Amino acid sequence: MMKLFAQRILAVLFAAACVGCAQDDVDEPTSGSEDIGRNPKIIYSSRGASAGELLVKFHPDAIGRLEQGVTRSGATRSGVEAFDDVLGEMGGVTIERLFTVDPRTEDRARAAGLHLWYKVRFGNQESLEQVAARFASVAEVSYVQYNIHVRRIENRRPVPFDQVWGGDVQQTTRAEELPFDDPKLNKQWHYINTGDQTLTSPIRAGADVDCKEAWKLCTGDPSIIVAVVDEGVMYSHEDLSANMWVNEAELDGQTGVDDDGNGYRDDIYGYNFVLNTGKITWTNPDDVGHGTHVAGTIAAVNNNGRGVCGIAGGSGSNDGVKIMSLQIFDGEDGATADATANAIKYAADNGALILQCSWGYDAGVFTSDSAWARACSAEKDAIDYFIANAGKDNPASPMTGGLAIFAAGNESARMPGYPASYGGVVCVTAFAPDFTPSTFTNYGQAADIAAPGGDSDYTLDDAGTILSTQTDAFGLYGYMEGTSMACPHVSGVAALGLSYAVKLGKHFTADEFRSLLLTSVNDINSYLEGEKDYFYFYKYYGEAYPRTMHLPNYVGKMGGGYTDAYKLLLSIEGTAAIWIKQNEAKEIDLSKYFGASENLTFAVSVSQEDERALGLSSLVKGNKLIVVCANTGSASLTLRTNIGGTIVSKQLVVVARPQIASNGGWL
């Protein structure tokens, strides 16, 4: 059995599909501490950094001199005398703005302090540590940051669809029960889980993101753009091309020209920040289709008779959300810190509302927001810029500000990595097809929300991982696992929610919408009892070792609950809804909807279709409604009463799930 896409990036950066063994709490490592100890202006460590270049942040009072001195790309002097004295001792130097200048958004970039960052290049023969120390000695310098190079040291391949199913097999969900005609939707347990999938592992109905009910209300909207910061997305894919973001000015413009004036040439589908080109790639022999897989979970085209579905992929009428590809991996090559920060700024400046990031630093490299912020200052500044400024250029945007969504990481560690642990972003953990935590998921107090991520060590079946789009090297569709795969489920749910906000004409701040997203969840703690036995596959020897997870250790540390698309849409709509446990009678106090009078008489009606689908029984006693649902799903009830001679009515949605949140599920 094949383990999926595991990778570690030079002992610092993980691509969040890497699967590690369980480990104890970890302390912040000492790597780089000597550099920091010598001069507090020097950020983190030179280990893994790009040779011959440093990132420098200047004091605001020096910026006037800098901007007079650095008047063009390739300038050799800064205009700051003490700094130029150092440059003059090194031959062959250049200095330029770190963040690419977009004239359309320059005012807000300056307000955020991004104009204070510069990139200095010099001869590779110079010692990074010594040059950093000399730069840091200049009074006008605030920070000197090493430009860490993002690289992978291992690459595990996905499992192509045909290698798992291999032909005509039992369907996981009957076609007549599915809302779309995509032939592989019935294998996507993570969207619609009826509990009867053809898996060799434990599986529970409802261990999904509740797409079936959500799709009745909304399927997507093309005005919502999700930036996938990852490998390049295969923009020509048969199940993705219609939902790719397209920069029309560049598509219709001249090759090699910045036709839209955003500082980038030929950025039609996004930008390749590894190779500094508008050409997005996915054909490197060392690519594993990670970005394409992530994109499919968010927005594979629905109801097109092909492949799989995306959570916000539309209804087949060109109404899905759009994917912007911001490439930071290209085979064994990865972008440096400056390029990754620029990718994040690009997303904000070019219309994205959601930043999808299945990458980060290993758990324990940083153990607090302040430690990470100090070590990765340029990256943090870019993330904060995105959160504050995304959506501001579009008056019709349903949200002002952006959501940055990060995978928690896959080291089985008792804390997520950074940036996922940063309080300003959404941190996503992963669970298996039966709600139990994925054996690889990081977890802890910084976790915000859980989503399906698969778990082949536990299921012993790759069909228990996540099915999505793939590059042509892997047959266009395939299975992968990880918090990398959980993360786009939350991004997709968020994109679907924003699409519904567009449909309803509603607007939110980023903080308001983030709160809706994180509270539109179902309880996962009730599944965290006892032990979970699994096999850890030791990659170097191809041997499997039995291991056991103690599930109570995860209680309260997987996030506030697992994401529910339908619940989010109802929250956005403002419809009164109550979650009830399947096969248990629930008493609902109708005075919550009609006032506290005990003299009202109520009538309740529900469609025969909903009644049959849920196996719903209802009984009214005074101002109390008692309902029982034999099946999972939702039903819309109409409540009527006579108030002062006037017949009034209200809608109430009842949702039956295998388990409910401890607060009863009230919205």
C-alpha positions in Angstrom: 0.0 0.0 0.0 1.3 3.3 -1.0 1.9 6.2 1.3 1.0 9.5 -0.3 2.8 12.8 -1.0 5.2 13.1 2.0 7.8 15.9 1.9 9.9 17.9 4.1 11.5 21.1 3.0 15.1 21.3 4.2 14.2 20.5 7.8 12.5 23.9 8.0 9.5 23.9 5.6 6.9 21.2 5.4 4.6 20.8 2.5 1.6 19.7 4.6 1.0 16.4 3.1 4.1 14.8 4.7 3.3 12.1 7.1 5.4 11.6 10.3 5.3 9.5 13.3 4.0 10.5 16.7 6.2 12.7 18.8 6.2 14.5 22.1 5.8 18.2 22.6 8.8 20.0 21.0 10.7 23.1 22.1 11.9 25.8 19.9 15.2 24.7 18.4 18.4 26.5 18.8 19.3 26.6 15.2 20.1 30.2 14.4 20.2 31.3 18.0 23.8 32.2 17.8 23.1 34.6 15.0 20.2 36.1 16.9 22.2 36.3 20.1 25.0 38.3 18.4 22.6 40.9 17.1 18.9 41.0 17.7 18.4 42.6 14.3 19.4 39.4 12.5 16.4 37.2 11.9 16.7 33.5 12.5 19.4 31.4 10.8 21.4 31.2 7.6 20.8 27.5 7.3 19.0 26.7 4.1 19.2 30.3 2.9 19.9 31.4 -0.6 23.6 32.4 -1.1 24.5 36.0 -2.0 21.4 37.7 -0.9 19.7 39.1 2.2 16.4 40.8 2.9 16.7 44.1 4.8 14.0 46.2 6.4 14.8 49.8 7.0 13.5 52.3 9.5 10.7 54.6 8.1 12.9 57.7 8.7 15.4 56.4 6.2 13.0 55.6 3.4 13.3 59.0 1.7 17.0 58.6 1.2 16.5 55.0 0.0 13.9 56.0 -2.6 16.2 58.7 -3.9 19.1 56.3 -4.1 17.3 53.2 -5.4 15.7 54.7 -8.5 15.8 51.6 -10.7 16.1 47.8 -10.7 19.8 46.9 -10.4 20.8 50.0 -8.4 24.1 49.6 -6.6 23.6 52.1 -3.8 20.9 52.8 -1.2 21.3 56.4 -0.5 21.9 55.6 3.2 25.5 56.6 3.8 26.5 54.0 6.4 24.8 51.2 4.5 26.5 52.3 1.3 29.8 52.1 3.0 29.2 48.4 3.6 28.0 47.9 0.0 31.1 49.7 -1.3 33.3 47.1 0.3 31.6 44.2 -1.5 31.7 44.5 -5.3 28.9 43.5 -7.6 26.0 44.4 -5.4 22.4 45.4 -6.3 19.6 46.6 -4.2 15.9 46.8 -5.0 12.5 46.8 -3.4 11.6 43.4 -2.0 7.9 43.6 -2.8 7.1 44.1 -6.5 5.6 47.5 -7.0 2.0 47.4 -8.2 1.1 51.1 -9.0 -2.6 50.3 -8.5 -2.1 49.3 -4.8 1.1 51.2 -3.9 -0.6 53.5 -1.4 -1.9 50.6 0.8 1.4 48.7 0.4 3.2 51.7 1.9 0.6 52.1 4.6 1.4 48.5 5.5 5.1 49.2 5.6 5.9 46.8 2.7 8.0 49.6 1.0 10.5 49.4 3.9 11.7 46.0 2.7 14.6 45.7 0.3 16.5 42.8 -1.3 20.3 43.1 -1.5 22.3 40.8 -3.8 26.1 40.4 -3.6 28.8 37.9 -4.5 28.3 34.3 -3.5 31.8 34.3 -2.1 30.7 36.6 0.7 29.8 35.1 4.1 26.1 35.5 4.7 26.6 35.7 8.4 29.3 38.3 8.2 27.4 40.4 5.7 24.2 40.2 7.8 26.2 41.4 10.8 27.6 44.3 8.9 24.2 45.3 7.6 22.6 45.0 11.1 25.2 47.4 12.5 23.7 50.2 10.5 21.4 52.4 12.6 18.9 52.8 9.8 18.3 49.1 9.5 15.5 47.5 11.5 16.0 43.8 10.5 18.2 41.6 8.4 16.4 38.4 7.2 18.0 35.4 5.6 16.3 34.4 2.3 15.5 30.8 3.1 15.2 28.7 0.0 12.1 26.4 -0.1 13.2 22.9 -1.3 12.0 19.4 -0.8 14.1 16.5 0.2 11.6 13.8 -0.6 8.6 13.4 -2.9 6.0 10.8 -2.6 3.6 10.2 -5.5 -0.2 10.2 -5.3 -2.2 7.1 -6.1 -3.8 7.3 -9.6 -7.5 6.6 -9.5 -7.3 3.6 -11.8 -4.8 1.9 -9.5 -7.2 2.0 -6.6 -10.5 1.1 -8.2 -9.2 -0.6 -11.4 -12.5 -1.0 -13.2 -16.2 -1.5 -12.6 -16.7 -1.6 -8.8 -19.6 -1.1 -6.4 -20.7 2.5 -6.2 -20.3 4.2 -2.9 -23.5 6.2 -3.2 -26.4 5.5 -5.6 -26.3 7.8 -8.6 -29.9 8.8 -8.1 -29.0 10.2 -4.7 -26.3 12.5 -6.1 -27.0 16.1 -7.2 -24.5 16.1 -10.1 -23.5 13.7 -12.9 -19.7 13.7 -12.3 -18.9 10.0 -12.4 -16.4 9.9 -9.6 -18.5 12.0 -7.1 -19.7 8.8 -5.5 -16.1 8.1 -4.5 -15.7 11.4 -2.7 -16.7 10.3 0.7 -15.4 13.6 2.1 -18.3 15.5 0.4 -21.2 13.1 0.9 -20.6 10.2 3.3 -23.5 7.8 3.7 -21.5 5.3 5.6 -21.7 2.6 3.0 -18.6 3.3 1.0 -16.6 0.4 -0.3 -13.7 0.7 2.1 -11.9 -1.8 4.2 -11.8 0.6 7.1 -14.2 2.0 9.7 -16.5 4.6 8.2 -19.3 6.6 9.7 -22.1 8.4 7.9 -21.7 12.2 8.1 -17.9 12.3 8.2 -17.9 14.8 5.4 -18.3 18.5 4.8 -22.1 18.3 4.1 -22.0 19.3 0.4 -25.3 17.6 -0.5 -27.4 19.9 1.6 -25.3 23.0 0.9 -25.5 22.5 -2.9 -29.3 22.9 -2.7 -28.6 26.6 -1.7 -25.5 27.5 -3.7 -22.8 25.8 -5.8 -20.4 28.7 -6.3 -19.9 32.1 -7.9 -17.2 33.2 -10.4 -16.6 36.5 -8.6 -14.9 34.6 -5.8 -11.2 33.9 -6.4 -9.1 31.5 -4.3 -5.3 31.8 -4.6 -3.7 28.4 -4.4 -0.1 28.9 -3.2 1.4 25.6 -4.1 2.7 23.7 -7.0 1.5 25.0 -10.3 -2.1 24.2 -11.1 -2.8 22.3 -14.4 -4.9 25.1 -15.8 -5.7 23.1 -19.0 -7.2 20.2 -17.0 -10.5 18.9 -18.3 -12.1 19.4 -14.9 -10.5 22.7 -13.9 -10.0 24.8 -17.0 -13.5 26.4 -16.9 -12.9 27.5 -13.2 -9.4 29.0 -13.6 -8.9 32.6 -12.9 -7.9 34.4 -16.1 -6.2 37.8 -16.3 -7.9 38.9 -19.5 -5.6 41.9 -20.0 -2.6 39.6 -20.2 -4.5 36.9 -22.2 -5.4 39.5 -24.9 -2.1 41.5 -24.6 1.4 41.2 -25.9 3.8 38.5 -24.9 6.6 39.9 -22.6 4.6 43.1 -21.8 3.0 44.0 -18.4 -0.4 44.7 -20.1 -2.4 45.4 -16.9 0.4 47.3 -15.2 0.5 45.2 -12.0 4.2 44.7 -12.1 4.1 41.2 -13.7 4.4 40.2 -17.3 2.2 37.4 -18.9 0.5 36.5 -15.7 -2.5 34.9 -17.3 -3.5 32.2 -14.7 -1.3 33.6 -11.9 2.4 33.6 -11.6 5.4 31.2 -11.2 7.4 32.7 -8.3 10.0 29.9 -8.5 11.1 30.8 -12.0 9.9 34.4 -12.0 7.7 34.0 -15.0 4.1 34.1 -16.0 4.4 30.5 -17.2 2.7 28.1 -14.8 4.2 24.6 -14.9 3.3 21.1 -13.7 5.4 18.8 -15.9 8.6 18.6 -13.9 9.4 14.9 -13.3 9.6 15.7 -9.6 6.2 17.4 -9.4 3.4 15.3 -7.7 0.4 17.3 -8.8 -0.2 18.7 -5.4 -1.4 22.1 -6.5 -3.8 20.5 -9.0 -5.2 18.2 -6.4 -5.8 21.0 -3.9 -7.4 23.1 -6.6 -9.8 20.3 -7.5 -11.1 20.0 -4.0 -12.0 23.7 -4.0 -13.3 24.1 -7.6 -13.3 21.1 -9.9 -16.1 21.8 -12.3 -19.4 20.2 -11.1 -22.1 18.6 -13.3 -20.0 18.4 -16.4 -20.2 14.6 -16.8 -16.4 14.3 -16.1 -14.3 13.3 -13.2 -14.9 14.7 -9.8 -16.6 17.6 -8.1 -15.3 20.6 -6.2 -16.9 22.1 -3.1 -17.5 25.4 -4.9 -17.2 24.1 -8.5 -20.6 25.5 -9.6 -23.5 23.7 -11.3 -22.1 23.2 -14.8 -23.2 26.6 -16.0 -19.9 28.5 -15.7 -20.8 29.5 -12.2 -17.9 28.0 -10.1 -15.4 29.9 -8.1 -12.1 30.7 -9.7 -8.6 29.3 -9.0 -5.6 31.6 -9.2 -2.3 29.6 -9.4 0.6 31.1 -7.4 3.4 28.6 -7.9 6.0 28.3 -5.2 7.1 24.7 -6.0 8.6 23.4 -9.2 9.9 19.9 -8.9 12.9 20.0 -6.5 13.0 23.8 -6.6 11.0 26.0 -4.3 10.6 29.7 -4.0 12.7 31.7 -1.6 11.1 33.7 1.3 11.0 36.9 -0.8 9.1 35.2 -3.6 6.6 33.5 -1.3 5.9 36.8 0.4 5.4 38.4 -3.1 3.0 35.6 -4.0 0.8 36.4 -1.0 0.8 40.1 -1.9 0.0 39.3 -5.5 -3.1 37.4 -4.3 -4.4 40.5 -2.4 -3.6 42.9 -5.2 -5.3 40.8 -7.9 -8.7 40.0 -6.5 -8.3 36.8 -4.4 -10.4 36.7 -1.2 -9.0 33.3 0.1 -5.4 32.3 0.4 -5.0 28.5 0.3 -1.7 27.4 1.8 -0.8 23.8 2.4 2.7 24.6 3.5 4.5 25.9 6.5 7.4 25.3 9.0 7.8 22.1 11.0 6.1 22.0 14.4 8.4 23.3 17.1 10.6 25.4 14.9 8.7 28.3 16.4 6.6 28.0 19.5 4.9 31.4 19.7 3.5 34.0 17.4 6.2 36.4 18.4 9.0 33.9 17.7 7.6 33.2 14.2 6.9 36.8 13.5 10.4 37.8 14.4 12.0 35.0 12.3 9.7 35.4 9.3 9.0 39.0 9.4 8.6 39.6 5.6 6.3 36.6 5.4 4.1 37.8 8.3 3.9 41.3 6.8 2.6 39.8 3.6 0.0 37.6 5.3 -1.2 40.6 7.4 -1.4 42.7 4.2 -3.5 40.0 2.6 -5.9 39.7 5.6 -6.3 43.5 5.8 -6.5 44.4 2.1 -8.0 41.6 0.0 -11.3 42.5 -1.6 -10.8 46.3 -1.3 -10.6 46.9 -5.0 -14.0 45.4 -5.7 -17.0 47.4 -4.4 -19.2 44.3 -5.1 -17.0 42.0 -3.0 -19.0 40.1 -0.3 -16.0 40.5 2.1 -13.6 43.3 2.9 -10.3 41.7 3.9 -9.1 38.2 3.2 -9.0 34.7 4.8 -5.6 33.0 5.0 -6.1 29.3 5.5 -3.2 27.0 6.4 -2.7 23.3 6.9 -1.7 22.3 10.5 1.1 20.0 9.3 1.6 16.2 9.4 4.1 15.3 12.0 1.6 14.0 14.6 2.9 16.8 16.8 1.0 18.3 19.7 1.2 21.7 18.1 0.6 22.9 14.5 3.4 24.4 12.6 3.7 28.0 11.6 2.2 30.0 9.9 -0.8 27.7 10.7 -0.5 28.4 14.4 -0.5 32.2 13.8 -3.6 33.7 15.4 -4.5 35.7 12.3 -5.0 32.7 10.0 -7.3 29.7 10.0 -5.5 26.5 11.1 -6.9 23.2 9.7 -6.4 19.7 11.2 -7.4 16.4 9.4 -9.7 13.5 10.2 -10.4 10.0 8.7 -13.6 8.7 7.2 -14.9 7.8 10.7 -14.2 11.2 12.4 -11.1 10.0 14.2 -8.0 12.2 13.8 -5.8 11.3 10.9 -2.7 9.5 12.3 -0.4 12.2 10.9 -2.3 15.3 11.8 -0.7 18.0 14.0 -3.1 19.2 16.7 -3.2 21.5 19.7 -4.6 24.7 21.1 -3.8 26.7 18.0 -6.0 24.5 15.8 -9.1 26.2 14.5 -11.1 23.7 12.6 -11.1 20.1 11.3 -11.8 18.7 7.8 -11.4 15.4 5.9 -7.8 14.6 5.2 -7.9 10.8 4.8 -5.7 8.2 6.6 -4.2 5.3 4.7 -2.2 4.0 7.7 -5.6 3.5 9.4 -7.9 2.6 6.5 -5.4 0.4 4.7 -7.2 1.5 1.6 -6.2 4.5 -0.5 -9.9 5.0 -1.3 -10.1 6.2 2.3 -8.0 9.2 1.3 -9.0 12.2 -0.7 -9.9 11.9 -4.4 -9.4 15.0 -6.6 -8.0 16.2 -9.8 -4.4 15.3 -10.8 -1.9 16.2 -13.5 -1.8 14.2 -16.7 1.3 12.4 -15.3 -1.0 10.7 -12.8 -4.0 10.0 -15.0 -5.8 13.3 -14.3 -7.5 12.0 -11.1 -5.9 10.5 -8.0 -5.8 10.0 -4.2 -3.7 12.0 -1.7 -3.8 12.5 2.0 -2.7 15.0 4.6 -3.7 18.2 6.3 -2.8 19.5 2.8 -5.9 17.8 1.7 -8.0 18.9 4.7 -7.0 22.6 4.2 -8.7 23.0 0.7 -11.9 21.5 2.1 -12.1 24.5 4.5 -11.0 26.9 1.6 -13.8 25.4 -0.5 -16.4 25.7 2.2 -15.4 29.3 2.7 -15.5 30.0 -1.0 -19.0 28.5 -1.2 -20.1 30.6 1.8 -18.8 33.8 0.1 -20.6 32.7 -3.1 -23.8 32.5 -1.2 -23.2 35.9 0.3 -23.0 37.2 -3.3 -26.2 35.5 -4.1 -28.0 37.1 -1.1 -26.3 40.5 -1.5 -24.7 40.3 1.9 -21.3 41.8 3.0 -19.0 40.9 5.8 -15.7 42.0 7.1 -13.0 39.3 7.2 -13.3 39.1 10.9 -17.0 38.6 10.7 -16.8 35.9 8.1 -14.0 34.1 9.8 -16.1 33.9 12.9 -19.0 32.5 10.9 -16.7 29.9 9.4 -15.2 28.8 12.7 -18.6 28.5 14.4 -20.4 26.7 11.6 -19.0 23.4 12.7 -20.1 20.1 14.2 -18.8 18.4 17.3 -15.8 16.1 16.8 -14.9 15.6 20.5 -17.7 13.0 20.9 -15.7 10.7 18.6 -12.5 11.0 20.6 -12.9 8.2 23.0 -10.8 5.0 23.5 -7.9 4.1 21.2 -7.3 3.9 17.5 -5.0 1.2 16.2 -3.1 1.7 12.9 0.0 0.7 11.0 2.9 3.1 10.5 4.6 2.3 7.2 8.3 3.0 7.6 9.2 4.3 4.2 12.9 3.4 4.1 12.4 -0.3 4.8 8.9 -0.8 3.4 7.8 -2.3 6.7 4.7 -1.6 8.8 4.6 -1.3 12.5 1.5 -1.4 14.6 0.8 1.7 16.7 -2.0 3.1 18.8 -3.4 6.6 19.2 -5.0 7.6 22.5 -8.0 9.6 21.2 -8.7 11.5 24.5 -5.4 13.3 23.9 -7.0 15.1 21.0 -10.1 16.4 22.8 -10.4 20.1 22.4 -7.2 20.2 20.2 -8.6 19.5 16.7 -10.3 22.9 16.5 -13.7 24.0 17.5 -15.3 21.2 15.4 -15.4 19.9 11.9 -16.4 22.2 9.0 -20.0 22.0 7.7 -20.8 23.8 4.4 -24.6 23.7 4.9 -24.3 25.1 8.4 -22.2 28.0 7.1 -24.7 28.8 4.4 -27.6 28.8 6.9 -25.5 31.1 9.1 -25.0 33.5 6.2 -28.7 33.3 5.3 -29.7 33.9 8.9 -32.2 31.1 8.8 -33.2 29.6 12.2 -31.8 26.1 12.3 -31.4 23.4 14.9 -29.2 20.3 14.8 -30.5 17.1 16.3 -29.0 13.7 16.8 -30.2 11.0 14.5 -32.8 8.7 16.1 -33.1 10.8 19.3 -36.2 12.8 20.1 -35.6 16.5 20.3 -37.9 19.0 22.0 -37.9 22.5 20.4 -39.3 25.5 22.2 -41.2 27.4 19.6 -41.5 30.5 21.8 -37.9 31.2 20.7 -39.4 32.1 17.3 -42.8 33.5 18.1 -42.4 35.1 21.6 -43.0 33.8 25.1 -46.8 33.5 25.0 -48.0 30.1 26.2 -51.4 30.5 24.6 -50.3 30.2 21.0 -51.4 27.1 19.0 -49.0 26.0 16.3 -49.3 24.0 13.1 -46.3 22.5 11.5 -46.0 21.4 7.8 -43.2 19.7 6.0 -42.9 18.4 2.4 -43.5 14.7 1.9 -40.1 14.6 0.1 -38.2 15.9 3.2 -40.3 13.8 5.5 -39.5 10.6 3.6 -35.8 11.5 3.1 -35.2 12.0 6.8 -37.7 9.5 8.2 -39.1 12.5 10.1 -41.8 12.3 12.7 -43.1 15.4 14.5 -45.6 16.2 17.2 -46.8 19.5 18.6 -47.6 19.9 22.3 -48.5 23.4 23.3 -45.6 25.6 22.3 -43.2 22.6 22.1 -42.3 20.7 18.9 -41.0 17.2 19.3 -39.1 15.8 16.2 -37.3 12.5 15.5 -35.3 11.8 12.4 -34.4 8.2 11.5 -31.9 9.4 8.8 -29.3 12.1 8.4 -30.1 15.1 6.3 -32.2 18.3 6.5 -35.8 19.4 6.3 -37.5 22.7 6.1 -40.4 23.1 8.5 -43.1 25.8 8.2 -44.5 26.9 11.6 -47.8 28.8 11.6 -49.8 30.4 14.4 -52.5 33.0 15.0 -51.4 36.2 16.7 -54.2 38.7 17.3 -56.2 37.3 14.4 -53.2 37.4 12.0 -51.8 34.2 10.7 -48.0 34.4 10.9 -45.4 31.8 9.7 -41.7 31.2 10.0 -39.3 28.7 8.5 -37.2 26.4 10.7 -34.5 24.1 9.3 -34.0 20.8 11.1 -30.7 19.0 10.4 -30.1 15.5 11.6 -26.5 14.3 12.1 -24.9 11.2 13.8 -23.6 13.5 16.5 -24.2 17.2 17.4 -22.3 19.9 19.1 -22.5 20.1 22.9 -24.4 23.4 22.6 -27.2 21.7 20.7 -26.2 23.1 17.3 -28.2 26.4 17.6 -27.2 29.0 15.1 
